Every structure is written in C-alpha cells, then in structure tokens.
Amino acid sequence: MANMNTLFYQDQYRREFDANVLSCSEDKKGYAVILDQTVFYPEGGGQPADHGTLNDVHVLDVREKDDVIIHYTDRPLPEGSTVHGVIDWDRRFDFMQNHTGEHIVSGIIHQLFGYENVGFHMGETIQVDYSGFLSDEQIEEVERRSNEIIWTNQPVIITYPSEEERAEIPYRSKKELQGTVRIVTVQNADICACCGTHVGSAGEVGLIKIISHEKHKGGIRMELLCGKRAFAYVSMLQKENHEISVRLCVPPEQTSAGVARLDEAMQEKNRQLAEMTALYLQERADRLEITDPLIDVLKGIDRNSMRRYADDLVKVRGCGTAAVLNQTESGIFEYVIITSHDAGLRKLAKELNRRLQGRGGGSDEMIQGTFAAPEEEIRRTLQEMLAVHD
C-alpha cells in the first residue's frame, strides 16, 4: 500500500480526519486530489474504494497509483488548503463485514478441503472462485462452521511479520510476496495476506449466508452475503415465504410441501386439459374439409397438442401438408407445419420466416416456430408456398 500516511490502517474504524491538499488537477474522472494523509481506502484486493466528502466536495472514487493515493472528486480543492474528510461509514463497514466474512469462508474451505481462493470480487454479492468442487452437504458444513466463528466472536488480528517470521506462518496468498506483508488472522479460521479493511472481531460480521454455487473452471464459484447484506437477504426470503404460506394456506415451515401439493394438482389439471384438447381437436378434424395444403388457425392450444394435431391431419386424415397455427395473447402466431411430401420444409422455413417476420426451423418433414405477420398474410403466403412445394 502507499507510503503516504494511511490512516485507515492505523484505525480501521476512524471515520473523519483533517489533511492538507498537496495537489489538485483536472482529470477525466473529475478532479484528482492528493492529500498528505487519508482515511479513504483506495480500491484494491477485491475491495471497492471508500466514498465520502472532503469539506463539501464529494469523493467519487479512490485509487492508488505509484504508491500515491488519488481521490477523485466532483469539484476542485485549492492546493495548500486544509480539508476535513468524512467517509461514508455505512459503505465502509459493509465492506469490512463482507471482506472479513469472505476470509472466514475461504479459510474454513482451505482448512477442510485444501482448496485455494483463486478469484474474488466484491459487488452486490461477494463472488469467490475456489480450486475444487464442493457438494451441497459440504457447502452446508462450510456455512455452519463459518458462522460458528462468528458466534464465538473470534478475534481478527493484523500483523506485519518479518520475512523470517513469515516463513513460519502458514498464510494464504495468491502470489509470492516480498518486503513488508500485512497478515490478517481470523483466529481458528484463516491466516491470509491482505490489504483490505476488516472488523476487529468476527462477531461484528453478524451472519454469513452462501446464496448460490456452481461449477466453474474445474472448481466452484460461490456467491455469499455477510453482515447487513445477509440480514436483508434473509429478511426478504422470510417475507416472500410468508406471502407464499398465506396463498397456500399452510404454515411458513410447510411451504415446500404446500407447493408440492399444488404442483401435483396442476399436473392433474394439465392432464385433464390435454385429454379435453385432444377430444376437441379430434372432433375439429372430423368436421374439416381435407385439403392439401390444409391451414388451420387455433387459439389457446399448447405446442405439443399442435404437433399431434398436425401429425394426425397428415398421417390419419390423409392431408399431404398441414399447417397448424395458434394465436397467442400477444398476437404472435405459433406454427407447426408437417408434410408427407418431398417438400424440403427445412429450406422453405427460411423463406417463410423472412416473409412473415418469423423465427424457427426444423427438418424436411416438420418445421415449427412463430410468425409475427397478420393472419390473412400468413394464410395467403402459406397457401402459395406450400402449394408450390406440393
């Protein structure tokens, strides 16, 4: 980190400070201000920069370049002047909670499975990539053990060991480090080289919640939330679950079973609807005058029923080519076209889609998709092109 007086390392809980403006120059990001000391943490190590104010001037971003911390502001500050800085403490403490929580999770994973943290990003969620895969049960164990570190309020200790001392410390690091190295230790959980800001004890993290995971480059990518973010997330889930329980008329702890019963009921209704649809289409086919091609426009029919109907018209009713369309609520027409002729429907689909604002395709015997043209234009075009390819 920078050689200037980095007050955020002396006291990570400090929110205000006074400093002298060493320089101020216009920049594409606003104004680049350099101070003789600062509480503003610059973006680094996966942690976003602090925001806040210098007097009444807003600090929009903070970066480090060539061991100098640059504050990007929305207005200039006079060189040589003294300014009073105030950081956005809610933002800083949120990052402290989540960065420390990530250390705990990564340390526990390293302890239990030996996997390395190979990627870290702090955005709306904390996204971390690990070098090996974890099962659902293993992730549950990681989450439980991580929260036990919080419940027992393990201390978070910052040290700057010498190279000799560091050689005896089993700390995590993504690369070989030289010179002064800042070591962050969460007792009984993690030892890691890190330049970020952290809470003073694990209890301040409050809560760790792993919200998603997926396979990623031979390992696993996890998303987690800590502290206030985790509390807000769990509160949102509780509210959503309450709404579901009210609609299902079941206790909140039985919503899963309630949804399963609802799903079974829906499947039975869909089965009954499919039977009724099949009977309707059978009767409709009996009343139709069979032509070749035959074009029939329906409403409220699912795609599977459309395919079965078109297939029946061709293979049972003796229609050479059947084009079955279904008008959706949005006005788009779904289509299924089946033929017994050597019509080359796959190639024909491209021209149909071009002329009828369509999308879709298939084989020489069957094509399906959607048309966005008016019904009369669709009928006219299909009659023309399917008749040509009869």
C-alpha positions as CSV (number, residue, x, y, z in Angstrom):
1,M,0.0,0.0,0.0
2,A,1.0,3.6,-0.4
3,N,3.9,5.2,1.5
4,M,1.7,8.2,2.5
5,N,0.1,8.4,5.9
6,T,-2.7,5.7,5.5
7,L,-4.9,6.4,8.5
8,F,-7.3,3.6,7.6
9,Y,-4.5,1.1,8.6
10,Q,-3.8,2.9,11.9
11,D,-7.5,2.7,12.8
12,Q,-10.0,0.9,10.5
13,Y,-12.9,2.4,12.5
14,R,-11.8,6.0,12.0
15,R,-14.4,8.0,10.0
16,E,-13.1,11.6,9.9
17,F,-9.8,13.3,9.5
18,D,-8.1,16.6,8.6
19,A,-5.5,16.8,5.8
20,N,-3.5,19.2,3.6
21,V,-4.2,19.3,-0.1
22,L,-0.8,18.6,-1.8
23,S,-2.2,18.8,-5.4
24,C,-5.4,19.0,-7.4
25,S,-5.6,18.6,-11.1
26,E,-8.4,18.1,-13.6
27,D,-9.0,14.6,-14.7
28,K,-11.3,12.6,-17.0
29,K,-12.9,11.2,-13.8
30,G,-13.3,14.7,-12.3
31,Y,-10.5,16.2,-10.2
32,A,-7.5,14.2,-8.9
33,V,-6.7,15.2,-5.4
34,I,-3.7,14.1,-3.4
35,L,-3.6,14.6,0.4
36,D,-0.8,14.3,2.9
37,Q,-2.8,11.7,4.8
38,T,-6.2,10.0,4.4
39,V,-8.8,7.7,5.9
40,F,-10.2,6.9,2.4
41,Y,-9.4,3.3,1.4
42,P,-8.4,3.0,-2.4
43,E,-9.9,0.2,-4.5
44,G,-7.7,-2.9,-4.2
45,G,-7.5,-6.5,-3.2
46,G,-11.1,-7.0,-4.5
47,Q,-12.5,-4.4,-2.2
48,P,-14.1,-1.2,-3.7
49,A,-13.0,2.2,-2.7
50,D,-14.4,4.4,0.0
51,H,-16.7,7.3,-0.8
52,G,-17.4,10.4,1.2
53,T,-16.6,14.1,1.3
54,L,-13.7,16.5,1.6
55,N,-15.3,19.6,3.1
56,D,-18.4,19.8,0.9
57,V,-16.7,18.2,-2.1
58,H,-17.8,14.6,-2.9
59,V,-15.2,11.9,-3.3
60,L,-16.5,9.6,-6.1
61,D,-13.6,7.2,-6.3
62,V,-10.2,6.5,-4.7
63,R,-7.3,4.7,-6.5
64,E,-3.6,4.1,-5.8
65,K,-1.0,4.8,-8.4
66,D,2.8,4.6,-7.9
67,D,2.4,4.5,-4.1
68,V,0.2,7.6,-4.1
69,I,-3.5,7.6,-3.2
70,I,-5.6,9.7,-5.5
71,H,-9.1,11.0,-4.5
72,Y,-11.3,11.7,-7.5
73,T,-13.7,14.5,-6.6
74,D,-16.6,16.3,-8.3
75,R,-15.1,19.7,-7.7
76,P,-11.6,21.1,-7.3
77,L,-9.9,21.8,-4.0
78,P,-7.3,24.6,-3.5
79,E,-3.7,23.3,-3.3
80,G,-2.2,24.1,0.2
81,S,-5.6,24.2,1.8
82,T,-6.7,22.1,4.8
83,V,-9.8,19.9,4.3
84,H,-11.9,17.9,6.7
85,G,-12.7,14.4,5.3
86,V,-15.6,12.2,6.2
87,I,-16.0,8.7,4.7
88,D,-19.4,7.0,4.0
89,W,-19.2,4.8,7.1
90,D,-22.2,2.6,6.2
91,R,-20.4,1.7,2.9
92,R,-17.0,1.1,4.7
93,F,-18.5,-1.0,7.4
94,D,-20.4,-3.1,4.9
95,F,-17.2,-3.8,3.1
96,M,-15.4,-4.6,6.4
97,Q,-18.2,-7.1,7.3
98,N,-18.2,-8.8,3.8
99,H,-14.4,-8.8,3.4
100,T,-13.9,-10.4,6.8
101,G,-16.7,-12.9,6.1
102,E,-15.0,-13.9,2.9
103,H,-11.8,-14.5,4.8
104,I,-13.7,-16.8,7.2
105,V,-15.3,-18.8,4.5
106,S,-12.1,-19.1,2.4
107,G,-10.1,-20.1,5.5
108,I,-12.6,-22.8,6.5
109,I,-12.7,-24.2,3.0
110,H,-8.9,-24.3,3.0
111,Q,-8.8,-26.0,6.4
112,L,-11.4,-28.6,5.5
113,F,-10.6,-29.4,1.8
114,G,-7.3,-27.6,1.0
115,Y,-8.8,-25.6,-1.8
116,E,-7.4,-22.2,-2.7
117,N,-9.3,-18.9,-3.3
118,V,-8.4,-18.2,-7.0
119,G,-10.8,-15.4,-7.6
120,F,-12.5,-12.7,-5.5
121,H,-14.9,-9.9,-6.5
122,M,-17.0,-7.7,-4.1
123,G,-20.0,-6.3,-5.9
124,E,-23.7,-6.6,-4.9
125,T,-22.7,-10.1,-3.7
126,I,-19.3,-11.5,-2.7
127,Q,-18.3,-13.8,-5.6
128,V,-15.4,-16.2,-4.8
129,D,-13.9,-18.9,-7.0
130,Y,-12.2,-22.0,-5.4
131,S,-9.9,-24.5,-6.9
132,G,-12.0,-27.6,-6.2
133,F,-15.7,-28.6,-6.2
134,L,-17.9,-28.9,-3.1
135,S,-21.1,-30.9,-2.7
136,D,-24.3,-29.3,-1.2
137,E,-23.6,-31.1,2.1
138,Q,-20.0,-29.8,2.2
139,I,-21.2,-26.2,1.5
140,E,-23.7,-26.5,4.4
141,E,-20.8,-27.6,6.6
142,V,-18.7,-24.7,5.5
143,E,-21.5,-22.2,6.2
144,R,-22.2,-23.7,9.6
145,R,-18.5,-23.7,10.7
146,S,-18.1,-20.1,9.3
147,N,-21.0,-18.9,11.4
148,E,-19.6,-20.7,14.5
149,I,-16.5,-18.5,14.1
150,I,-18.9,-15.5,14.4
151,W,-20.9,-16.9,17.3
152,T,-17.7,-17.5,19.3
153,N,-16.5,-14.0,18.4
154,Q,-13.0,-15.0,17.3
155,P,-10.6,-12.0,17.2
156,V,-9.3,-10.5,14.0
157,I,-5.6,-9.7,14.3
158,I,-3.5,-7.6,11.9
159,T,0.3,-8.1,11.9
160,Y,3.3,-7.2,9.9
161,P,5.8,-10.1,10.5
162,S,9.4,-10.0,9.3
163,E,10.4,-12.3,6.4
164,E,11.9,-14.7,8.9
165,E,8.7,-14.8,11.0
166,R,6.6,-15.0,7.8
167,A,8.4,-18.2,6.7
168,E,7.0,-20.0,9.7
169,I,3.4,-18.8,9.2
170,P,1.0,-20.9,7.0
171,Y,-0.7,-18.0,5.5
172,R,-2.8,-17.9,2.3
173,S,-1.6,-15.8,-0.7
174,K,-2.3,-15.8,-4.4
175,K,1.3,-14.9,-5.2
176,E,4.8,-14.9,-3.8
177,L,5.3,-11.8,-1.6
178,Q,8.4,-9.8,-0.8
179,G,9.1,-7.0,1.7
180,T,6.5,-5.9,4.2
181,V,3.4,-8.0,4.2
182,R,0.2,-7.4,6.0
183,I,-1.2,-10.6,7.5
184,V,-4.9,-10.8,8.6
185,T,-5.7,-13.6,11.0
186,V,-9.2,-14.6,12.0
187,Q,-8.4,-16.9,14.9
188,N,-9.3,-20.5,14.3
189,A,-10.4,-19.7,10.8
190,D,-7.9,-18.1,8.5
191,I,-4.5,-16.6,8.0
192,C,-4.2,-14.5,4.9
193,A,-2.0,-11.8,3.3
194,C,-4.5,-9.0,2.6
195,C,-4.5,-5.2,2.2
196,G,-8.2,-4.7,2.8
197,T,-10.1,-3.3,5.8
198,H,-11.7,-5.7,8.3
199,V,-13.7,-5.7,11.5
200,G,-12.0,-6.2,14.8
201,S,-13.7,-9.4,15.8
202,A,-15.7,-12.0,14.0
203,G,-18.9,-11.3,15.9
204,E,-19.2,-7.9,14.1
205,V,-19.7,-9.9,10.8
206,G,-23.1,-10.8,12.2
207,L,-24.1,-13.5,9.7
208,I,-22.7,-15.4,6.7
209,K,-25.1,-16.8,4.1
210,I,-23.9,-18.7,1.0
211,I,-26.7,-17.9,-1.6
212,S,-25.5,-19.7,-4.7
213,H,-22.9,-22.0,-6.1
214,E,-22.0,-23.5,-9.5
215,K,-19.2,-25.5,-11.2
216,H,-16.6,-23.1,-12.6
217,K,-13.3,-24.0,-14.4
218,G,-12.7,-27.3,-12.6
219,G,-13.7,-25.8,-9.2
220,I,-16.6,-23.9,-7.8
221,R,-17.9,-20.3,-7.9
222,M,-19.8,-19.2,-4.8
223,E,-21.8,-16.2,-4.0
224,L,-22.2,-15.2,-0.4
225,L,-23.5,-12.3,1.7
226,C,-22.3,-11.1,5.1
227,G,-23.5,-8.8,7.8
228,K,-26.2,-6.3,6.9
229,R,-26.5,-7.7,3.4
230,A,-27.1,-11.2,4.7
231,F,-29.7,-10.0,7.2
232,A,-31.5,-8.1,4.5
233,Y,-31.4,-11.2,2.2
234,V,-32.8,-13.5,4.9
235,S,-35.5,-10.9,5.8
236,M,-36.5,-10.7,2.1
237,L,-36.7,-14.5,1.9
238,Q,-38.8,-14.7,5.1
239,K,-41.2,-12.1,3.7
240,E,-41.5,-14.0,0.4
241,N,-42.1,-17.2,2.2
242,H,-44.8,-15.6,4.4
243,E,-46.6,-14.4,1.3
244,I,-46.4,-18.0,-0.2
245,S,-47.7,-19.5,3.0
246,V,-50.6,-17.2,3.1
247,R,-51.6,-18.0,-0.5
248,L,-51.2,-21.7,0.1
249,C,-52.9,-21.6,3.5
250,V,-50.1,-23.5,5.2
251,P,-47.7,-22.6,8.0
252,P,-44.4,-20.9,6.8
253,E,-42.4,-24.0,7.6
254,Q,-44.6,-26.1,5.3
255,T,-44.5,-24.1,2.1
256,S,-42.4,-26.7,0.3
257,A,-44.9,-29.4,1.0
258,G,-47.7,-26.9,0.0
259,V,-46.0,-26.2,-3.3
260,A,-45.6,-29.9,-4.0
261,R,-49.3,-30.5,-3.5
262,L,-50.1,-27.5,-5.7
263,D,-47.7,-28.9,-8.4
264,E,-49.5,-32.3,-8.2
265,A,-52.9,-30.6,-8.6
266,M,-51.6,-28.6,-11.6
267,Q,-50.2,-31.7,-13.3
268,E,-53.6,-33.4,-12.9
269,K,-55.4,-30.4,-14.3
270,N,-52.9,-30.2,-17.2
271,R,-53.5,-34.0,-17.9
272,Q,-57.3,-33.4,-17.9
273,L,-56.9,-30.3,-20.1
274,A,-54.7,-32.3,-22.6
275,E,-57.4,-35.0,-22.8
276,M,-60.1,-32.4,-23.4
277,T,-57.9,-30.7,-26.0
278,A,-57.3,-34.0,-27.8
279,L,-61.0,-34.7,-28.0
280,Y,-61.7,-31.2,-29.2
281,L,-59.1,-31.4,-32.0
282,Q,-60.3,-34.9,-33.0
283,E,-63.9,-33.6,-33.4
284,R,-62.5,-30.5,-35.2
285,A,-60.6,-32.7,-37.6
286,D,-63.7,-34.7,-38.3
287,R,-65.6,-31.6,-39.4
288,L,-62.8,-30.2,-41.6
289,E,-62.7,-30.4,-45.3
290,I,-59.4,-32.1,-46.0
291,T,-57.4,-30.0,-48.5
292,D,-53.7,-30.0,-49.5
293,P,-52.3,-27.9,-48.0
294,L,-54.6,-27.6,-45.0
295,I,-54.2,-24.4,-42.9
296,D,-56.0,-24.3,-39.6
297,V,-55.7,-21.4,-37.0
298,L,-56.5,-22.1,-33.4
299,K,-56.4,-20.2,-30.1
300,G,-55.2,-21.4,-26.6
301,I,-53.6,-24.6,-27.8
302,D,-50.2,-25.8,-26.5
303,R,-47.4,-26.7,-28.8
304,N,-47.5,-30.4,-28.1
305,S,-51.2,-30.6,-29.0
306,M,-50.5,-28.6,-32.2
307,R,-47.9,-31.2,-33.2
308,R,-50.1,-34.1,-32.5
309,Y,-53.0,-32.4,-34.4
310,A,-50.9,-31.7,-37.4
311,D,-49.4,-35.2,-37.4
312,D,-53.0,-36.6,-37.3
313,L,-54.1,-34.5,-40.2
314,V,-51.3,-35.8,-42.3
315,K,-50.9,-39.4,-41.3
316,V,-54.5,-40.3,-40.4
317,R,-56.7,-37.8,-42.3
318,G,-54.7,-38.0,-45.5
319,C,-53.7,-34.4,-45.8
320,G,-50.4,-34.1,-47.7
321,T,-49.3,-30.9,-45.8
322,A,-50.9,-29.5,-42.6
323,A,-50.0,-26.0,-41.2
324,V,-51.4,-25.6,-37.7
325,L,-51.2,-22.1,-36.1
326,N,-52.0,-20.9,-32.6
327,Q,-52.7,-17.2,-32.0
328,T,-51.1,-16.2,-28.6
329,E,-52.3,-13.4,-26.3
330,S,-49.6,-11.1,-27.7
331,G,-50.9,-11.6,-31.3
332,I,-47.9,-13.7,-32.4
333,F,-48.8,-16.9,-34.2
334,E,-47.1,-20.1,-33.2
335,Y,-46.8,-22.6,-36.1
336,V,-46.2,-26.3,-36.8
337,I,-46.1,-27.5,-40.4
338,I,-45.9,-31.2,-41.2
339,T,-45.8,-32.8,-44.6
340,S,-45.7,-36.2,-46.2
341,H,-44.4,-34.8,-49.5
342,D,-40.8,-34.3,-50.6
343,A,-41.3,-30.7,-49.9
344,G,-38.0,-29.7,-48.3
345,L,-39.6,-27.8,-45.4
346,R,-36.3,-27.1,-43.7
347,K,-35.2,-24.9,-46.6
348,L,-38.7,-23.5,-47.1
349,A,-38.7,-22.3,-43.4
350,K,-36.0,-19.7,-44.1
351,E,-38.2,-18.0,-46.8
352,L,-41.3,-18.3,-44.7
353,N,-39.6,-16.6,-41.8
354,R,-38.3,-13.9,-44.0
355,R,-41.7,-13.1,-45.5
356,L,-43.7,-13.5,-42.3
357,Q,-41.4,-11.9,-39.7
358,G,-40.9,-15.4,-38.4
359,R,-38.4,-17.4,-36.3
360,G,-37.9,-21.2,-36.3
361,G,-36.9,-24.2,-38.3
362,G,-36.7,-28.0,-38.2
363,S,-36.4,-30.9,-40.6
364,D,-37.7,-31.5,-44.2
365,E,-40.7,-33.3,-42.7
366,M,-41.6,-30.8,-39.9
367,I,-40.9,-27.2,-39.0
368,Q,-42.1,-25.0,-36.1
369,G,-41.7,-21.5,-34.8
370,T,-43.5,-18.2,-34.7
371,F,-44.9,-15.7,-37.2
372,A,-45.5,-12.0,-36.4
373,A,-47.4,-11.1,-39.6
374,P,-51.2,-10.6,-39.8
375,E,-53.3,-13.8,-40.1
376,E,-54.5,-13.1,-43.6
377,E,-51.0,-12.5,-44.9
378,I,-49.9,-15.8,-43.2
379,R,-52.7,-17.8,-44.7
380,R,-52.0,-16.3,-48.2
381,T,-48.3,-16.9,-48.0
382,L,-48.6,-20.5,-46.7
383,Q,-51.2,-21.3,-49.3
384,E,-48.9,-20.0,-52.1
385,M,-45.6,-21.5,-50.9
386,L,-46.9,-24.9,-49.6
387,A,-48.9,-25.4,-52.8
388,V,-45.8,-24.7,-54.9
389,H,-43.9,-27.3,-52.9
390,D,-46.7,-29.9,-53.1
